[in-house]
């Protein structure tokens, strides 16, 4: 097996465990056992767990960017894009342990910085674009401050990961993120936008690329 293939295998296996169980609870020994490789093999490709977490985070965010851009480029209009984003969030959240983002923030500063960069650039720009384009197309209400709503949306996503606010014992993580997204959409759309959004959702107009 080529060196790059081994590295990709490690990244994939580590991400599977982090998504399922969170990051802090998974050790390099756990990853080695999961992949049926020696711990020495892990350290041949990654200096330590911090570097592995950083690379897993970077790869995950890169895939998210590509997925969001694919939805943007292939949507007929803004409302279809919002419906597809909703479906994308639903699928992505099904496999994520609620503690994941919290673990990054508290224990892995380099990987957390990648998330901060993602939300302050790509995520921010996406929300601003959606609101600005939506107003021009008549789907989003006029008079909204795109910058303020962008910050609010980003912080809502982050808040949904915080177990101190949404305890896993009382809330289903996927449902929390879905509800936060629905609240955002219905808070910005016009009546024209709302009707089209509900129509698309009723028709379950979802491409195979999202599912």
C-alpha positions in Angstrom: 0.0 0.0 0.0 1.3 3.5 -0.9 2.3 5.9 1.8 -0.4 8.3 0.8 -3.0 5.5 0.9 -1.9 4.6 4.4 -2.2 8.2 5.5 -5.7 8.5 4.0 -6.7 5.3 5.7 -5.6 6.7 9.0 -7.4 10.0 8.5 -10.6 8.2 7.5 -10.5 5.8 10.4 -9.7 8.5 12.9 -12.5 10.7 11.6 -15.0 7.8 12.0 -14.1 7.3 15.6 -14.0 11.1 16.4 -17.4 11.5 14.8 -18.9 8.6 16.7 -17.4 9.1 20.2 -15.9 12.6 20.3 -12.2 13.4 20.2 -11.0 13.5 23.7 -12.2 10.0 24.5 -10.3 8.4 21.6 -6.6 7.6 22.0 -4.0 6.7 19.4 -4.2 3.1 20.7 -8.0 3.1 19.9 -7.3 4.4 16.4 -4.6 1.8 15.8 -6.9 -1.0 17.0 -9.8 0.3 14.8 -7.5 0.2 11.8 -5.7 -3.0 12.7 -2.3 -1.2 12.4 0.5 -0.7 14.9 0.7 2.6 16.8 4.2 2.9 15.3 2.5 3.2 11.9 0.4 6.1 13.1 3.4 8.0 14.4 5.2 7.4 11.1 2.6 9.7 9.5 1.6 12.0 12.3 3.8 13.4 15.0 1.1 13.1 17.7 -2.7 13.2 18.2 -2.8 16.9 17.9 -1.5 16.8 14.4 -3.9 14.0 13.5 -6.8 15.9 14.9 -5.7 19.0 12.9 -5.5 17.1 9.6 -8.8 15.3 10.2 -10.5 18.7 10.9 -8.9 20.3 7.8 -10.0 17.4 5.5 -13.5 17.5 7.0 -13.9 21.3 6.5 -12.6 21.0 2.9 -15.2 18.4 2.1 -17.9 20.7 3.7 -16.7 23.6 1.5 -16.9 21.4 -1.6 -20.3 20.1 -0.7 -21.7 23.6 0.0 -20.3 24.9 -3.2 -21.8 22.0 -5.2 -25.2 22.8 -3.7 -24.8 26.5 -4.5 -23.7 25.9 -8.1 -26.4 23.3 -8.9 -29.4 25.0 -7.3 -32.0 26.5 -9.6 -32.6 29.3 -7.1 -31.9 30.4 -3.5 -34.8 28.6 -2.0 -33.8 25.3 -3.5 -30.3 25.9 -2.2 -31.7 26.4 1.4 -33.7 23.2 1.1 -30.6 21.3 -0.1 -28.6 22.8 2.7 -31.2 21.6 5.2 -30.9 18.1 3.8 -27.1 18.3 3.9 -27.2 19.4 7.5 -29.5 16.5 8.4 -27.2 13.9 6.8 -24.0 15.4 8.2 -25.4 15.7 11.8 -26.5 12.1 11.9 -23.0 10.9 12.4 -21.5 13.6 14.6 -21.1 13.2 18.4 -22.3 16.4 20.1 -19.0 16.7 22.1 -16.9 17.0 18.9 -16.8 20.8 18.5 -16.7 21.3 22.2 -13.6 19.0 22.4 -11.9 21.0 19.6 -12.5 24.3 21.4 -11.3 23.2 24.8 -8.4 20.8 24.0 -7.2 21.2 20.4 -6.4 24.9 19.7 -4.8 24.4 16.3 -7.7 22.4 14.9 -10.1 24.9 16.6 -8.4 27.7 14.7 -9.3 25.9 11.4 -12.9 25.9 12.4 -12.8 29.6 13.4 -11.2 30.4 10.0 -13.9 28.4 8.2 -16.8 30.0 10.0 -15.3 33.5 9.8 -14.7 33.3 6.0 -16.6 30.6 4.1 -19.6 30.3 6.4 -19.9 34.0 6.9 -19.6 34.8 3.2 -22.2 32.1 2.4 -24.8 33.6 4.8 -24.2 37.1 3.5 -24.5 36.0 -0.1 -27.8 34.1 0.7 -29.3 37.1 2.3 -28.1 39.6 -0.3 -29.2 37.4 -3.3 -32.4 36.5 -1.6 -33.4 40.1 -1.2 -32.7 40.8 -4.9 -34.8 37.8 -5.9 -37.7 38.6 -3.6 -37.2 35.5 -1.4 -35.7 37.3 1.6 -37.1 40.2 3.5 -35.6 43.7 2.8 -34.0 45.7 5.6 -32.1 42.7 7.1 -28.5 43.3 8.2 -26.6 40.5 6.5 -23.5 40.9 8.8 -25.5 40.7 12.0 -27.5 37.7 10.8 -24.3 35.9 9.6 -22.8 36.2 13.1 -26.1 35.0 14.6 -26.3 32.0 12.3 -22.7 31.0 13.0 -23.1 31.3 16.7 -26.3 29.3 16.6 -24.5 26.4 14.9 -21.8 26.5 17.5 -24.3 26.8 20.4 -26.0 23.6 19.1 -22.7 21.7 19.8 -22.5 22.9 23.4 -23.6 20.1 25.8 -23.9 22.6 28.6 -26.7 24.3 26.7 -28.2 21.3 24.8 -27.6 18.4 27.0 -27.5 15.0 25.1 -29.6 13.6 27.9 -32.4 16.0 27.0 -31.9 16.9 23.3 -31.2 15.0 20.1 -28.2 16.7 18.5 -29.5 16.3 14.9 -32.9 17.8 15.8 -31.3 20.8 17.6 -29.4 21.7 14.4 -32.4 21.2 12.2 -34.6 23.4 14.4 -31.9 26.1 14.5 -31.7 26.1 10.7 -35.5 26.2 10.3 -35.7 29.1 12.7 -33.1 30.9 10.6 -34.8 30.3 7.3 -38.3 31.2 8.4 -36.9 34.3 10.1 -35.5 35.7 6.9 -37.8 34.7 4.0 -40.7 36.6 2.5 -44.1 35.0 2.1 -43.1 34.2 -1.5 -39.9 32.6 -0.2 -41.7 30.7 2.6 -44.2 29.1 0.2 -41.6 28.0 -2.2 -39.4 26.6 0.6 -42.3 24.5 2.0 -43.2 23.4 -1.6 -39.6 22.1 -2.2 -39.5 20.4 1.2 -42.9 18.7 0.5 -41.7 17.5 -2.8 -38.5 16.2 -1.1 -36.6 17.7 -4.0 -33.2 16.3 -3.0 -30.4 15.3 -5.4 -28.5 12.1 -4.9 -25.3 14.1 -4.5 -26.6 15.3 -1.1 -27.8 12.0 0.1 
